[in-house]
Amino acid sequence: MQKILIANRGEIAVRIVRACRDMGIASVAVYSDSDRSALHVRLADEAVAIGASPAADSYLRVDRIIDAARASGADGVHPGYGFLAENAQLAAACSDSGLTFIGPPADVIALMGSKTEARRVAREAGLPLVPGTLQALSPGTDDAECLRLAAETGYPVMVKAVAGGGGKGMRLATDPDALLGAVRLARSEAESSFGDGDIYFERWIPRPRHVEVQVLGDRYGTVLPCVERECSVQRRHQKLLEETPSMAVSPEVRRQLTHAAASLAASVGYTNAGTVEFLLDEDGRFYFLEMNTRLQVEHPVTEMVTGVDLVEWQIRLARGERLTMDPEVLLTPRGHAIECRVYAEDPDAGFLPSPGRIEAFDVPHGAGIRDDSGVEAGAQIPIHYDSLISKLIAWGADREQALARMRRALREYTVTGVRTTVPFFRWLLEQPTFVAGRVHAGGLDEVLHDRREEAFAARDSSLEEVALIAAALDLAMRAHADRDAPSAWAGLARREGLRA
């Protein structure tokens, strides 16, 4: 491939642009009306407009992506994650147009994109499953049948969208009286989010940990798994913080997990990068959850502990290269890595989106710190898309050092003009339960419900006000005292990582 069109936006588009540049490959950005001045557009070698701001009129239009690739002379398409990344129609359209799709084949995407089909395939591959239904329940399934299948599954029952992802189309029913209401809500959200109202049931596992295994597959039958990631810090099933390796996974469980993930991928002829997700119960048993047929948001933590550039390898695998890494390098973590997803959201207002113009943007640096940003000072956060603006990653020789570096980086992180989740992470990383690694997929929702005020006492706006007040007092004190005297107020602003 000589030129790759990136069918995405934001930080992942920037990440792919930079990988292309490192490999000497030209890059083509696509953009909607809202993203005309976005960072990924500025950094790419070329850019093509694809439509109006709503994603349905631009980033979700397969025809416009293909037209943009043809117009720019691209010979490859990288979908990133989100939008069309797990859309079999895009992969098929690329193949029909003579373009290399940087991902698995269309039939594999379709197969593993159906949660019920993926469960069936996983069972045939010998993976343990959470008890539940293997068939999809269409909108025409009557109430009596739903109640019967839920009873067979066992309460509490999680109602889940067959085409789901990102926590959408999921509802918990604790008993038969709550089931039909949960079914209606899950169907409604699934239809609005995915255009597919099919659902299925899984038994609810109390206090599960969410772990996943990155896999890489080449065209010659080789599938290599990587050391697991833990994604248990979630809010309403949306991941907020990820780390690798998991504190809950022993070397023996790691061997079993990674073998299971590789076996599943090999059984469907998987190529390129993908992720097999599992739930880990309180007794240390794991169960297959789903497979994501794309790159994950949290891929940087795997890169930090393995030294492997996953985007580079996606491109290399797409053009037919063989996997050449030592499998043990991928399975033996080199230190510990943590990722915090920085969203333009206001934690003090229930994590509501905080669109607007970023006035100042200064990311931290230093040993073991990486920041994958999709914005810069002056950028506008639009209302039309996911509000992720940056991923802050810290690496350390062990978890203790990684946490210390992340705390320091969060102190130094500066963004003004919009609310962000940075204050929330500053709070979280000081909590004894998190520091001890005693987390589970529903734990954060429980904590936020009980300790909301404590969690978000230090909002972005409050810290900005502290910095401005500190600067003003500092100037006043220096006007009436020794100009070389140290200022406690200026020190306060510096400790908060703010600029006045």
Secondary structure, 3 states (H helix, E strand, C coil): CCEEEECCCHHHHHHHHHHHHHCCCEEEEEEEHHHCCCHHHHHCCEEEEEECCCHHHCCCCHHHHHHHHHHHCCCEEECCCCCCCCCHHHHHHHHHCCCEECCCCHHHHHHHHCHHHHHHHHHHCCCCECCECCCCECCCCCHHHHHHHHHHHCCCEEEEEEEEECCEEEEEECCHHHHHHHHHHHHHHHHHHHCCCCEEEEECCCCCEEEEEEEEECCCCCEEECCCEEEEEEECCEEEEEEECCCCCCHHHHHHHHHHHHHHHHHCCCCEEEEEEEEECCCCCEEEEEEECCCCCCHHHHHHHHCCCHHHHHHHHHCCCCCCCCHHHHHCCCCEEEEEEEECEEHHHCCEECCEECCEEECCCCCCEEEEECCCCCCEECCCCCCEEEEEEEEECCHHHHHHHHHHHHHHCEEECCCCCHHHHHHHCCCHHHHCCCCCCCHHHHHHHHCHHHHCCCCHHHHHHHHHHHHHHHHHHHHCCCCCCCCHHHHHHHHCCCCC
